């Protein structure tokens, strides 16, 4: 019976050590999660401050795209008019 008693005490000791290690790891995990939460909150605050800047950049790029589209349309219609006039003059000469 002595060996069974020794093994039982050994298992209790190992179980206690395992429980203490798990408690310590749990506490460290909670501390780490709190630090991560603080970092994420800080990042959210900084991103929200930049939202105004991003909206201004978005508006500016939209306006520049509209301006460049109108400019390209104007140039292409001007080129089309020039070439269509040449074609009409060539057709009139042939007749």
PyMOL commands that set and color helices and strands:
alter all, ss='L'
color gray80, all
select helices_A, chain A and resi 2-94
alter helices_A, ss='H'
color red, helices_A
deselect
rebuild
show_as cartoon
